[in-house]
Amino acid sequence: MKLDERESGDVTILTITGEITLSAGGDVQLKDKIQSLLQQGHKKILLDLGGVSYVDSAGLGQLVQATVTASKNGGKLKLLNLTKRLNDLLVVTKLSTVFDIVEKESDF
C-alpha cells in the first residue's frame, strides 16, 4: 500500500494505492498515518480510495477504526472514489452506513 498526502484548503487528502490488507501491513500503516495527522491538528481527512485494488477484513476494520479515531479526536474522516468492488463490499457488510462517502473532493 502506498499513501500520498496533500492539502486542499483545510482538508488533508490521503490518496491510497494498492491493497489495504493485514499481510501487506496496510492496516497498520493507515492507522499510524491517521493518528499522526490528528496529533498534528489535521481535523478533516479525506481518503481517496480510487487506487485501492483490494481490501481484506483487517483493512475494513482499519477503515472503521480510522473513522472512529477521527471522530473521538474532534475530526472528520470521509471516503472518496470508491471502486465498484469496495462500494459493493461496504453495502453487503452494511458498513456503508458507518462511513461518510463523498462524490468529489469539494463535497467535504
N, C-alpha and C positions, 0 to 999 in steps of 0.2 A: 504494500500500500504506500502511496505517495501523497503527501499533504503539501499543498501550495497555499500560502496565506497572502491576502491582500486586503486593503481597506477601501471602502466606498462610503464616504461620509463617516458616520459613527457606527457603521456596520463592519464587522470583521467577516470576511468571506474565506472559508476554507474549501478549496477545490480538492476533492479526493479522487484519486485514480487507483485502479487495481482492485484488490479484494480486501474486504473487511472481515477477516477470519481469525480464529484463535491460532491456527498453525502459521499464519503469516505475521503474527504479532500485531495486526492492525487494531485489535480491540484495545490493547494496552497503549499503543501509540496515540490513538484517538483520545482515550481517557486523559492521558498526560497533557496533550495539547489543549483540550478544553479547560482543564484545571489551571494550566499556565495562563491562558487568555483571561480567565475570570480573575485570577490573582493580580493580573496586570491592569484590571479595571475595564476590560472589554465586556460590555454587558449585552451587546447584540451580536449574535453569532449565526451566520448562515452557512449551512453545509451544502455545497454544490456536489451532488451525487451522480451527475451525468456520466462520469467516467468510471463508476464502480461496476465491475463485471460480476461480482458475486459477494453475497453476504451470508455468513452462516449464523447459527443460533447465538454464538458468542458475540458476533458483530451486531446482531439485532439487539441483544442485551446491552451492548455498549452504547448504541444509539439512544435507547431508553434511558440509560444511566446518565448520558450526557445531557439529555433534556431535563431530567430531574435535578442534576447538579447545577445547571444553569439557573433553573427556577429557584432553588434553595439559596442561591447566591445573589438573588435580585436581578438575574439576567434573563434573556430570552433566546432560545435556540429554535431555528426554523430549518426546514429541508427544502431544497430546490433541485430541479432537474432529475426527478426520479425516473429510472428506467422503467419500462413496462413490467419487467420481471420483478423489480423491487416494489413497485407500486402494487402489483398483484399480491405479492407476499405480505405486504402490510395490510391489505384488505382482508385476505384469508385469515390472518392471525388476529384481526381486529385491532392491530396496532396503529392503523391509520387514524384512529380516534385519539391516540396519545400524542401524535405529532402535529405540529403546525406546518402544513405543506403549502408552499407558495409557488406561483407560476413563473415569476420573474423577480430579479433582484430588487427592483423598486417596490415590490409588494411588502417589504419588511415593515 
